[in-house]
Amino acid sequence: MKFTLLFLGIATAFCLTLKQHVVTDRILVAAPIKTGADQTELYVPYLKGKRVAIMANPTSVIGKTHLVDSLQKMGVKIVKAFGPEHGFRGNKSAGDHLDDEIDHATGIPLISLYGKKNKPTKEDLADVDVLIYDLQDVGVRFYTNINALSRLMEACFESGKELLILDRPNPNAYLIDGPVLDMKYKSGIGMFPIPMSHGLTVAEFAQMANGEGWLTNKVKCKLRIVKVANYNHEMPYTLPVKPSPNLNSQQAIMLYPSTCMFEGVYINHGRGTNSPFTILGSPDYKGIYSFSFTPTSIKGMAEKPIFMDTVCYGLDLRNYDVTLLRKSKQINLQWIMELYKAHPHKEKFFEKLSDQMNSIEVQIGTGEFRQQIINGVSEKDIRASWEPSLSQYKNMRKKYLLYK
């Protein structure tokens, strides 16, 4: 009897162990991530018979085909498209103002929202039943797609239209870090009280903008969201299409939360090269660093980069192990601290060269950072100065998550 019970116990334990292994195997062999756009069965039937407008750029794809081309083949009537920064086809330089035009490939009118106006008018939406927003974001406050989204939401409210968001993964969703924007530094690269790296998809941001009353006059846009399937914020995601001309590699995308702050200092951060946001330097570092590069004018990327046609010396981050960022879950502050300390003309480091260049206060979103770097404040104390706002944001963010 004892032997029988012992045998049954061993057999039961074996079965339970086997079952756990099967469950574990199922988790390890996860289903592939499917973007909102990829799940056409969830929204194309809804679009049939409607007049559709789209805010799109080259990242707006189903598989390898542009969303507009795919939807037209499925019988969806697209009456116009709105273009964000860099344009509908993504061939414009950063900051270039764009004019309305006709898309040569499709014949669809293209209305620029990065030129004479920054959001659709009631006239623009008069012949539209539903708008689609489908832009790949990279999860950083100074990347302007979420600003364009907020204005599109306001326009939809004003015209009584629904906004359909085809959500996409945020490649930096694991990272929630940096100072929350001090609203006295509100600008075109920072419109909302969120940290530098906000840890949201665009659909989650849209819910937050609605819920926190951030749209003009605290209006709320009617949203319809197609979620990303088989996704959570910790998952690595390699973008199938570069999100903008200067984010032309996965390395640049992963470094962007840490290296874009160099747009507010007297350093070239790779603009005017084929490695933007992955190399950092200045002519002043000659004899200090051995690595060098020479920025040049590159149409569609950077036509007048800082230190154009001048040899720059500095840091090469093209082979930096970005898994270190994922492990730390922090923006890297060591590079800007090191380059300031090494600069032979420290009074130049935070110099604003032109009206087109942002001050470090506008870029990073706080008035303390410049003096902290100058005074040699420790990274620990710099991070402490971001509190309690950063922790409060993290708690508020939980209300709007679609992927928990």
Contacts in CASP RR format, 6 or more apart in sequence:
PFRMAT RR
TARGET T0000
AUTHOR 0000-0000-0000
METHOD contacts of the structure
MODEL  1
MKFTLLFLGIATAFCLTLKQHVVTDRILVAAPIKTGADQTELYVPYLKGK
RVAIMANPTSVIGKTHLVDSLQKMGVKIVKAFGPEHGFRGNKSAGDHLDD
EIDHATGIPLISLYGKKNKPTKEDLADVDVLIYDLQDVGVRFYTNINALS
RLMEACFESGKELLILDRPNPNAYLIDGPVLDMKYKSGIGMFPIPMSHGL
TVAEFAQMANGEGWLTNKVKCKLRIVKVANYNHEMPYTLPVKPSPNLNSQ
QAIMLYPSTCMFEGVYINHGRGTNSPFTILGSPDYKGIYSFSFTPTSIKG
MAEKPIFMDTVCYGLDLRNYDVTLLRKSKQINLQWIMELYKAHPHKEKFF
EKLSDQMNSIEVQIGTGEFRQQIINGVSEKDIRASWEPSLSQYKNMRKKY
LLYK
30 230 0 8 1.000
31 229 0 8 1.000
31 230 0 8 1.000
32 230 0 8 1.000
33 169 0 8 1.000
33 228 0 8 1.000
33 229 0 8 1.000
33 230 0 8 1.000
33 231 0 8 1.000
33 235 0 8 1.000
33 237 0 8 1.000
34 228 0 8 1.000
34 229 0 8 1.000
34 230 0 8 1.000
35 166 0 8 1.000
35 167 0 8 1.000
35 168 0 8 1.000
35 169 0 8 1.000
35 228 0 8 1.000
36 42 0 8 1.000
36 43 0 8 1.000
36 166 0 8 1.000
36 167 0 8 1.000
36 168 0 8 1.000
36 226 0 8 1.000
36 227 0 8 1.000
36 228 0 8 1.000
36 229 0 8 1.000
37 60 0 8 1.000
37 61 0 8 1.000
37 62 0 8 1.000
37 67 0 8 1.000
37 134 0 8 1.000
37 166 0 8 1.000
37 168 0 8 1.000
37 226 0 8 1.000
38 62 0 8 1.000
38 63 0 8 1.000
38 229 0 8 1.000
39 226 0 8 1.000
39 229 0 8 1.000
40 62 0 8 1.000
40 70 0 8 1.000
40 74 0 8 1.000
42 226 0 8 1.000
43 164 0 8 1.000
43 166 0 8 1.000
43 224 0 8 1.000
43 226 0 8 1.000
44 71 0 8 1.000
44 74 0 8 1.000
44 76 0 8 1.000
46 130 0 8 1.000
46 164 0 8 1.000
46 224 0 8 1.000
47 71 0 8 1.000
47 76 0 8 1.000
47 130 0 8 1.000
47 164 0 8 1.000
48 75 0 8 1.000
48 76 0 8 1.000
49 77 0 8 1.000
50 76 0 8 1.000
50 77 0 8 1.000
50 129 0 8 1.000
50 130 0 8 1.000
51 77 0 8 1.000
51 79 0 8 1.000
51 127 0 8 1.000
51 128 0 8 1.000
51 129 0 8 1.000
51 130 0 8 1.000
52 71 0 8 1.000
52 76 0 8 1.000
52 77 0 8 1.000
52 78 0 8 1.000
52 79 0 8 1.000
52 128 0 8 1.000
52 129 0 8 1.000
52 130 0 8 1.000
52 131 0 8 1.000
52 132 0 8 1.000
53 78 0 8 1.000
53 79 0 8 1.000
53 80 0 8 1.000
53 81 0 8 1.000
53 82 0 8 1.000
53 120 0 8 1.000
53 124 0 8 1.000
53 125 0 8 1.000
53 128 0 8 1.000
53 130 0 8 1.000
53 131 0 8 1.000
53 132 0 8 1.000
54 60 0 8 1.000
54 67 0 8 1.000
54 68 0 8 1.000
54 71 0 8 1.000
54 78 0 8 1.000
54 80 0 8 1.000
54 81 0 8 1.000
54 82 0 8 1.000
54 131 0 8 1.000
54 132 0 8 1.000
54 133 0 8 1.000
54 134 0 8 1.000
55 81 0 8 1.000
55 82 0 8 1.000
55 83 0 8 1.000
55 84 0 8 1.000
55 113 0 8 1.000
55 131 0 8 1.000
55 132 0 8 1.000
55 133 0 8 1.000
55 134 0 8 1.000
55 135 0 8 1.000
55 148 0 8 1.000
55 149 0 8 1.000
55 152 0 8 1.000
56 66 0 8 1.000
56 67 0 8 1.000
56 68 0 8 1.000
56 81 0 8 1.000
56 82 0 8 1.000
56 83 0 8 1.000
56 88 0 8 1.000
56 132 0 8 1.000
56 134 0 8 1.000
56 135 0 8 1.000
57 83 0 8 1.000
57 84 0 8 1.000
57 86 0 8 1.000
57 87 0 8 1.000
57 88 0 8 1.000
57 89 0 8 1.000
57 90 0 8 1.000
57 135 0 8 1.000
57 136 0 8 1.000
58 66 0 8 1.000
58 89 0 8 1.000
58 90 0 8 1.000
58 241 0 8 1.000
58 242 0 8 1.000
59 134 0 8 1.000
59 135 0 8 1.000
59 136 0 8 1.000
59 168 0 8 1.000
59 239 0 8 1.000
59 241 0 8 1.000
59 242 0 8 1.000
59 243 0 8 1.000
60 66 0 8 1.000
60 67 0 8 1.000
60 68 0 8 1.000
60 134 0 8 1.000
60 135 0 8 1.000
60 136 0 8 1.000
60 166 0 8 1.000
61 67 0 8 1.000
61 240 0 8 1.000
61 241 0 8 1.000
62 70 0 8 1.000
63 240 0 8 1.000
64 240 0 8 1.000
67 132 0 8 1.000
67 134 0 8 1.000
67 166 0 8 1.000
68 78 0 8 1.000
68 81 0 8 1.000
68 106 0 8 1.000
68 108 0 8 1.000
69 105 0 8 1.000
69 106 0 8 1.000
71 78 0 8 1.000
72 78 0 8 1.000
72 106 0 8 1.000
78 106 0 8 1.000
78 108 0 8 1.000
79 108 0 8 1.000
79 109 0 8 1.000
79 127 0 8 1.000
79 128 0 8 1.000
80 108 0 8 1.000
80 109 0 8 1.000
80 110 0 8 1.000
80 111 0 8 1.000
80 124 0 8 1.000
80 128 0 8 1.000
81 88 0 8 1.000
81 103 0 8 1.000
81 108 0 8 1.000
81 109 0 8 1.000
81 110 0 8 1.000
81 111 0 8 1.000
82 88 0 8 1.000
82 110 0 8 1.000
82 111 0 8 1.000
82 112 0 8 1.000
82 113 0 8 1.000
82 120 0 8 1.000
82 124 0 8 1.000
82 152 0 8 1.000
83 98 0 8 1.000
83 110 0 8 1.000
83 111 0 8 1.000
83 112 0 8 1.000
83 113 0 8 1.000
83 114 0 8 1.000
84 113 0 8 1.000
84 114 0 8 1.000
84 135 0 8 1.000
84 144 0 8 1.000
84 145 0 8 1.000
84 148 0 8 1.000
85 92 0 8 1.000
85 94 0 8 1.000
85 95 0 8 1.000
85 114 0 8 1.000
85 144 0 8 1.000
85 145 0 8 1.000
85 148 0 8 1.000
85 244 0 8 1.000
86 92 0 8 1.000
86 93 0 8 1.000
86 94 0 8 1.000
86 96 0 8 1.000
86 114 0 8 1.000
86 244 0 8 1.000
86 245 0 8 1.000
87 98 0 8 1.000
87 110 0 8 1.000
87 112 0 8 1.000
87 114 0 8 1.000
88 103 0 8 1.000
88 110 0 8 1.000
89 103 0 8 1.000
90 244 0 8 1.000
90 245 0 8 1.000
91 245 0 8 1.000
91 300 0 8 1.000
92 98 0 8 1.000
92 300 0 8 1.000
93 245 0 8 1.000
93 299 0 8 1.000
93 300 0 8 1.000
93 301 0 8 1.000
93 302 0 8 1.000
93 303 0 8 1.000
94 244 0 8 1.000
94 245 0 8 1.000
94 246 0 8 1.000
94 301 0 8 1.000
94 302 0 8 1.000
95 114 0 8 1.000
96 114 0 8 1.000
96 300 0 8 1.000
97 112 0 8 1.000
97 114 0 8 1.000
97 115 0 8 1.000
97 116 0 8 1.000
98 112 0 8 1.000
98 114 0 8 1.000
98 115 0 8 1.000
99 112 0 8 1.000
99 115 0 8 1.000
99 116 0 8 1.000
100 109 0 8 1.000
100 110 0 8 1.000
100 111 0 8 1.000
100 112 0 8 1.000
101 110 0 8 1.000
101 112 0 8 1.000
102 108 0 8 1.000
102 109 0 8 1.000
102 110 0 8 1.000
103 109 0 8 1.000
103 110 0 8 1.000
111 120 0 8 1.000
111 124 0 8 1.000
113 119 0 8 1.000
113 120 0 8 1.000
113 148 0 8 1.000
113 151 0 8 1.000
113 152 0 8 1.000
114 148 0 8 1.000
118 148 0 8 1.000
118 151 0 8 1.000
119 151 0 8 1.000
119 152 0 8 1.000
119 154 0 8 1.000
119 155 0 8 1.000
120 131 0 8 1.000
120 152 0 8 1.000
120 155 0 8 1.000
120 159 0 8 1.000
121 155 0 8 1.000
122 158 0 8 1.000
122 159 0 8 1.000
124 155 0 8 1.000
125 131 0 8 1.000
125 155 0 8 1.000
125 156 0 8 1.000
125 159 0 8 1.000
125 161 0 8 1.000
126 159 0 8 1.000
128 159 0 8 1.000
128 161 0 8 1.000
129 161 0 8 1.000
130 161 0 8 1.000
130 162 0 8 1.000
130 163 0 8 1.000
130 164 0 8 1.000
131 152 0 8 1.000
131 156 0 8 1.000
131 161 0 8 1.000
131 162 0 8 1.000
131 163 0 8 1.000
131 164 0 8 1.000
132 163 0 8 1.000
132 164 0 8 1.000
132 165 0 8 1.000
132 166 0 8 1.000
133 149 0 8 1.000
133 152 0 8 1.000
133 163 0 8 1.000
133 164 0 8 1.000
133 165 0 8 1.000
133 166 0 8 1.000
133 202 0 8 1.000
134 165 0 8 1.000
134 166 0 8 1.000
134 168 0 8 1.000
135 145 0 8 1.000
135 148 0 8 1.000
135 149 0 8 1.000
135 168 0 8 1.000
135 202 0 8 1.000
136 145 0 8 1.000
136 168 0 8 1.000
136 239 0 8 1.000
136 241 0 8 1.000
136 243 0 8 1.000
137 143 0 8 1.000
137 145 0 8 1.000
137 146 0 8 1.000
137 168 0 8 1.000
137 170 0 8 1.000
137 201 0 8 1.000
137 202 0 8 1.000
137 205 0 8 1.000
137 243 0 8 1.000
138 170 0 8 1.000
138 171 0 8 1.000
138 172 0 8 1.000
138 243 0 8 1.000
138 247 0 8 1.000
138 253 0 8 1.000
138 256 0 8 1.000
139 146 0 8 1.000
139 170 0 8 1.000
139 171 0 8 1.000
139 172 0 8 1.000
139 173 0 8 1.000
139 197 0 8 1.000
139 198 0 8 1.000
139 199 0 8 1.000
139 200 0 8 1.000
139 257 0 8 1.000
140 172 0 8 1.000
140 196 0 8 1.000
140 197 0 8 1.000
140 198 0 8 1.000
140 256 0 8 1.000
140 257 0 8 1.000
140 260 0 8 1.000
141 181 0 8 1.000
141 189 0 8 1.000
141 190 0 8 1.000
141 192 0 8 1.000
141 194 0 8 1.000
141 195 0 8 1.000
141 196 0 8 1.000
141 197 0 8 1.000
141 198 0 8 1.000
142 189 0 8 1.000
142 190 0 8 1.000
142 196 0 8 1.000
142 260 0 8 1.000
142 263 0 8 1.000
142 363 0 8 1.000
143 243 0 8 1.000
143 256 0 8 1.000
144 188 0 8 1.000
144 189 0 8 1.000
145 202 0 8 1.000
146 192 0 8 1.000
146 202 0 8 1.000
146 205 0 8 1.000
147 188 0 8 1.000
147 190 0 8 1.000
147 191 0 8 1.000
149 165 0 8 1.000
149 202 0 8 1.000
149 205 0 8 1.000
149 206 0 8 1.000
149 209 0 8 1.000
150 191 0 8 1.000
150 192 0 8 1.000
150 206 0 8 1.000
150 209 0 8 1.000
150 214 0 8 1.000
150 215 0 8 1.000
152 163 0 8 1.000
153 163 0 8 1.000
153 206 0 8 1.000
153 209 0 8 1.000
153 210 0 8 1.000
153 215 0 8 1.000
153 221 0 8 1.000
153 223 0 8 1.000
154 215 0 8 1.000
154 216 0 8 1.000
154 219 0 8 1.000
154 221 0 8 1.000
155 161 0 8 1.000
156 162 0 8 1.000
156 163 0 8 1.000
156 221 0 8 1.000
156 222 0 8 1.000
157 215 0 8 1.000
157 219 0 8 1.000
157 220 0 8 1.000
157 221 0 8 1.000
157 222 0 8 1.000
158 219 0 8 1.000
160 222 0 8 1.000
161 222 0 8 1.000
162 222 0 8 1.000
162 223 0 8 1.000
162 224 0 8 1.000
163 206 0 8 1.000
163 221 0 8 1.000
163 222 0 8 1.000
163 223 0 8 1.000
163 224 0 8 1.000
164 224 0 8 1.000
164 225 0 8 1.000
164 226 0 8 1.000
165 202 0 8 1.000
165 203 0 8 1.000
165 206 0 8 1.000
165 223 0 8 1.000
165 224 0 8 1.000
165 225 0 8 1.000
165 226 0 8 1.000
166 226 0 8 1.000
167 201 0 8 1.000
167 202 0 8 1.000
167 203 0 8 1.000
167 225 0 8 1.000
167 226 0 8 1.000
167 227 0 8 1.000
167 228 0 8 1.000
167 402 0 8 1.000
168 201 0 8 1.000
168 202 0 8 1.000
168 228 0 8 1.000
169 201 0 8 1.000
169 228 0 8 1.000
169 231 0 8 1.000
169 235 0 8 1.000
169 237 0 8 1.000
170 199 0 8 1.000
170 200 0 8 1.000
170 201 0 8 1.000
170 202 0 8 1.000
170 233 0 8 1.000
170 237 0 8 1.000
171 236 0 8 1.000
171 237 0 8 1.000
171 238 0 8 1.000
171 239 0 8 1.000
171 250 0 8 1.000
171 253 0 8 1.000
171 254 0 8 1.000
172 197 0 8 1.000
172 199 0 8 1.000
172 253 0 8 1.000
172 254 0 8 1.000
172 256 0 8 1.000
172 257 0 8 1.000
173 199 0 8 1.000
173 200 0 8 1.000
173 201 0 8 1.000
173 233 0 8 1.000
173 234 0 8 1.000
173 235 0 8 1.000
173 237 0 8 1.000
173 403 0 8 1.000
174 199 0 8 1.000
174 233 0 8 1.000
174 234 0 8 1.000
174 326 0 8 1.000
174 329 0 8 1.000
175 197 0 8 1.000
175 199 0 8 1.000
175 257 0 8 1.000
175 325 0 8 1.000
175 329 0 8 1.000
175 330 0 8 1.000
175 331 0 8 1.000
176 195 0 8 1.000
176 197 0 8 1.000
176 198 0 8 1.000
176 199 0 8 1.000
176 329 0 8 1.000
176 390 0 8 1.000
176 393 0 8 1.000
176 394 0 8 1.000
176 397 0 8 1.000
177 195 0 8 1.000
177 196 0 8 1.000
177 197 0 8 1.000
177 257 0 8 1.000
177 329 0 8 1.000
177 330 0 8 1.000
177 331 0 8 1.000
177 390 0 8 1.000
178 195 0 8 1.000
178 196 0 8 1.000
178 197 0 8 1.000
178 331 0 8 1.000
178 364 0 8 1.000
178 386 0 8 1.000
178 390 0 8 1.000
179 195 0 8 1.000
179 196 0 8 1.000
179 364 0 8 1.000
179 365 0 8 1.000
179 366 0 8 1.000
179 369 0 8 1.000
179 385 0 8 1.000
179 386 0 8 1.000
179 389 0 8 1.000
179 390 0 8 1.000
180 193 0 8 1.000
180 194 0 8 1.000
180 195 0 8 1.000
180 386 0 8 1.000
180 389 0 8 1.000
180 390 0 8 1.000
180 392 0 8 1.000
180 393 0 8 1.000
181 190 0 8 1.000
181 192 0 8 1.000
181 193 0 8 1.000
181 194 0 8 1.000
181 195 0 8 1.000
181 365 0 8 1.000
181 366 0 8 1.000
182 365 0 8 1.000
182 366 0 8 1.000
182 367 0 8 1.000
183 193 0 8 1.000
185 361 0 8 1.000
185 362 0 8 1.000
185 365 0 8 1.000
185 366 0 8 1.000
185 367 0 8 1.000
187 358 0 8 1.000
187 362 0 8 1.000
189 358 0 8 1.000
189 362 0 8 1.000
189 363 0 8 1.000
190 362 0 8 1.000
190 365 0 8 1.000
192 209 0 8 1.000
192 214 0 8 1.000
193 389 0 8 1.000
193 393 0 8 1.000
194 393 0 8 1.000
195 386 0 8 1.000
195 390 0 8 1.000
195 393 0 8 1.000
196 257 0 8 1.000
196 261 0 8 1.000
196 331 0 8 1.000
196 364 0 8 1.000
196 365 0 8 1.000
197 257 0 8 1.000
197 331 0 8 1.000
198 205 0 8 1.000
198 393 0 8 1.000
198 397 0 8 1.000
199 233 0 8 1.000
199 397 0 8 1.000
200 208 0 8 1.000
200 397 0 8 1.000
200 400 0 8 1.000
200 401 0 8 1.000
201 228 0 8 1.000
201 402 0 8 1.000
201 403 0 8 1.000
203 223 0 8 1.000
203 225 0 8 1.000
203 227 0 8 1.000
203 402 0 8 1.000
204 397 0 8 1.000
204 400 0 8 1.000
204 401 0 8 1.000
204 402 0 8 1.000
204 403 0 8 1.000
205 400 0 8 1.000
206 221 0 8 1.000
206 223 0 8 1.000
206 225 0 8 1.000
207 223 0 8 1.000
207 225 0 8 1.000
207 400 0 8 1.000
207 402 0 8 1.000
208 214 0 8 1.000
208 396 0 8 1.000
208 397 0 8 1.000
208 399 0 8 1.000
208 400 0 8 1.000
209 215 0 8 1.000
210 220 0 8 1.000
210 221 0 8 1.000
210 223 0 8 1.000
211 220 0 8 1.000
211 399 0 8 1.000
211 400 0 8 1.000
212 396 0 8 1.000
213 220 0 8 1.000
215 221 0 8 1.000
225 402 0 8 1.000
227 402 0 8 1.000
227 403 0 8 1.000
228 403 0 8 1.000
231 237 0 8 1.000
231 403 0 8 1.000
232 403 0 8 1.000
232 404 0 8 1.000
233 401 0 8 1.000
233 403 0 8 1.000
236 326 0 8 1.000
238 250 0 8 1.000
239 250 0 8 1.000
239 253 0 8 1.000
242 248 0 8 1.000
242 249 0 8 1.000
243 253 0 8 1.000
245 300 0 8 1.000
245 301 0 8 1.000
246 252 0 8 1.000
246 271 0 8 1.000
246 276 0 8 1.000
246 277 0 8 1.000
246 301 0 8 1.000
246 302 0 8 1.000
247 253 0 8 1.000
247 256 0 8 1.000
247 276 0 8 1.000
247 277 0 8 1.000
248 274 0 8 1.000
248 276 0 8 1.000
249 275 0 8 1.000
249 278 0 8 1.000
251 278 0 8 1.000
251 317 0 8 1.000
251 318 0 8 1.000
251 320 0 8 1.000
251 322 0 8 1.000
252 275 0 8 1.000
252 276 0 8 1.000
252 277 0 8 1.000
252 278 0 8 1.000
254 322 0 8 1.000
254 325 0 8 1.000
255 277 0 8 1.000
255 278 0 8 1.000
255 317 0 8 1.000
255 320 0 8 1.000
255 322 0 8 1.000
255 325 0 8 1.000
256 277 0 8 1.000
257 331 0 8 1.000
258 325 0 8 1.000
258 331 0 8 1.000
258 332 0 8 1.000
258 333 0 8 1.000
258 335 0 8 1.000
259 269 0 8 1.000
259 277 0 8 1.000
259 278 0 8 1.000
259 280 0 8 1.000
259 317 0 8 1.000
259 335 0 8 1.000
260 269 0 8 1.000
260 277 0 8 1.000
260 363 0 8 1.000
261 336 0 8 1.000
261 360 0 8 1.000
261 363 0 8 1.000
261 364 0 8 1.000
262 269 0 8 1.000
262 280 0 8 1.000
262 336 0 8 1.000
263 269 0 8 1.000
263 357 0 8 1.000
263 358 0 8 1.000
263 363 0 8 1.000
264 350 0 8 1.000
264 352 0 8 1.000
264 357 0 8 1.000
264 358 0 8 1.000
264 359 0 8 1.000
264 360 0 8 1.000
264 362 0 8 1.000
264 363 0 8 1.000
264 364 0 8 1.000
265 336 0 8 1.000
265 339 0 8 1.000
265 340 0 8 1.000
265 349 0 8 1.000
265 350 0 8 1.000
265 360 0 8 1.000
266 282 0 8 1.000
266 306 0 8 1.000
266 348 0 8 1.000
266 349 0 8 1.000
266 350 0 8 1.000
266 351 0 8 1.000
266 353 0 8 1.000
267 280 0 8 1.000
267 281 0 8 1.000
267 282 0 8 1.000
267 306 0 8 1.000
267 339 0 8 1.000
267 349 0 8 1.000
268 280 0 8 1.000
268 281 0 8 1.000
268 282 0 8 1.000
268 295 0 8 1.000
268 305 0 8 1.000
268 306 0 8 1.000
268 307 0 8 1.000
268 312 0 8 1.000
269 276 0 8 1.000
269 277 0 8 1.000
269 279 0 8 1.000
269 280 0 8 1.000
269 281 0 8 1.000
270 276 0 8 1.000
270 277 0 8 1.000
270 278 0 8 1.000
270 279 0 8 1.000
270 280 0 8 1.000
270 281 0 8 1.000
270 293 0 8 1.000
270 295 0 8 1.000
270 305 0 8 1.000
271 295 0 8 1.000
271 301 0 8 1.000
271 302 0 8 1.000
271 305 0 8 1.000
271 306 0 8 1.000
272 295 0 8 1.000
272 296 0 8 1.000
272 297 0 8 1.000
272 298 0 8 1.000
272 301 0 8 1.000
272 302 0 8 1.000
272 305 0 8 1.000
272 308 0 8 1.000
273 279 0 8 1.000
273 293 0 8 1.000
273 294 0 8 1.000
273 295 0 8 1.000
273 296 0 8 1.000
273 298 0 8 1.000
274 298 0 8 1.000
275 293 0 8 1.000
275 318 0 8 1.000
276 301 0 8 1.000
276 302 0 8 1.000
278 316 0 8 1.000
278 317 0 8 1.000
278 318 0 8 1.000
278 320 0 8 1.000
279 291 0 8 1.000
279 293 0 8 1.000
279 314 0 8 1.000
279 315 0 8 1.000
279 316 0 8 1.000
279 317 0 8 1.000
279 318 0 8 1.000
280 314 0 8 1.000
280 315 0 8 1.000
280 317 0 8 1.000
280 335 0 8 1.000
280 339 0 8 1.000
281 289 0 8 1.000
281 293 0 8 1.000
281 312 0 8 1.000
281 313 0 8 1.000
281 314 0 8 1.000
281 315 0 8 1.000
281 339 0 8 1.000
282 307 0 8 1.000
282 312 0 8 1.000
282 313 0 8 1.000
282 314 0 8 1.000
282 343 0 8 1.000
283 307 0 8 1.000
283 310 0 8 1.000
283 311 0 8 1.000
283 312 0 8 1.000
283 313 0 8 1.000
284 343 0 8 1.000
284 344 0 8 1.000
284 345 0 8 1.000
284 348 0 8 1.000
285 312 0 8 1.000
285 313 0 8 1.000
285 314 0 8 1.000
285 339 0 8 1.000
285 342 0 8 1.000
285 343 0 8 1.000
286 311 0 8 1.000
286 313 0 8 1.000
287 313 0 8 1.000
288 313 0 8 1.000
288 314 0 8 1.000
288 342 0 8 1.000
288 344 0 8 1.000
289 313 0 8 1.000
289 314 0 8 1.000
289 315 0 8 1.000
289 342 0 8 1.000
290 313 0 8 1.000
291 313 0 8 1.000
291 314 0 8 1.000
291 315 0 8 1.000
291 316 0 8 1.000
292 311 0 8 1.000
292 312 0 8 1.000
292 313 0 8 1.000
292 314 0 8 1.000
293 311 0 8 1.000
293 312 0 8 1.000
294 309 0 8 1.000
294 310 0 8 1.000
294 311 0 8 1.000
294 312 0 8 1.000
295 302 0 8 1.000
295 305 0 8 1.000
295 306 0 8 1.000
295 307 0 8 1.000
295 308 0 8 1.000
295 309 0 8 1.000
295 310 0 8 1.000
295 312 0 8 1.000
296 305 0 8 1.000
296 308 0 8 1.000
296 309 0 8 1.000
297 303 0 8 1.000
297 304 0 8 1.000
297 305 0 8 1.000
297 308 0 8 1.000
298 305 0 8 1.000
306 353 0 8 1.000
306 357 0 8 1.000
314 339 0 8 1.000
315 335 0 8 1.000
315 338 0 8 1.000
315 339 0 8 1.000
317 335 0 8 1.000
325 331 0 8 1.000
325 332 0 8 1.000
330 383 0 8 1.000
333 379 0 8 1.000
333 382 0 8 1.000
333 383 0 8 1.000
334 379 0 8 1.000
336 373 0 8 1.000
337 373 0 8 1.000
337 376 0 8 1.000
337 379 0 8 1.000
339 349 0 8 1.000
340 346 0 8 1.000
340 349 0 8 1.000
340 373 0 8 1.000
340 374 0 8 1.000
341 376 0 8 1.000
343 349 0 8 1.000
346 374 0 8 1.000
350 359 0 8 1.000
350 360 0 8 1.000
350 370 0 8 1.000
350 374 0 8 1.000
352 358 0 8 1.000
352 359 0 8 1.000
360 369 0 8 1.000
360 370 0 8 1.000
361 367 0 8 1.000
361 369 0 8 1.000
361 370 0 8 1.000
366 385 0 8 1.000
366 386 0 8 1.000
368 385 0 8 1.000
369 382 0 8 1.000
372 381 0 8 1.000
372 382 0 8 1.000
372 385 0 8 1.000
END
